[in-house]
Amino acid sequence: MSEATGKYSITMPRDIAEAAKARSGPSGLSAYVAAAVARQIERDNLNEIIQVAEAEHGPVTDEAIQALRDQLHQARQEQTQGGTNAA
């Protein structure tokens, strides 16, 4: 069963509407716009979570982000090397 839907009238720049319509494919413009709005809501929710976390713990530094990326890269390399050696 699909979720209940409603009909809404929105206004947007014509070039954006035409580009969205061209990309919407067989699912149609309404589904394309609904997916875009859902993604934006997810981003807004994540930004709210980040704001709360930063208010409590302080902002995450670029250095901390890079250190975590380095750890992830190292772990992926170790997995790849371990997978290759085990085969």
Secondary structure, DSSP 8 states (H G I E B T S, - for coil): -------------HHHHHHHHHH-GGGHHHHHHHHHHHHHHHHHHHHHHHHHHHHHH----HHHHHHHHHHHHHHHHHHHHHHHHH-
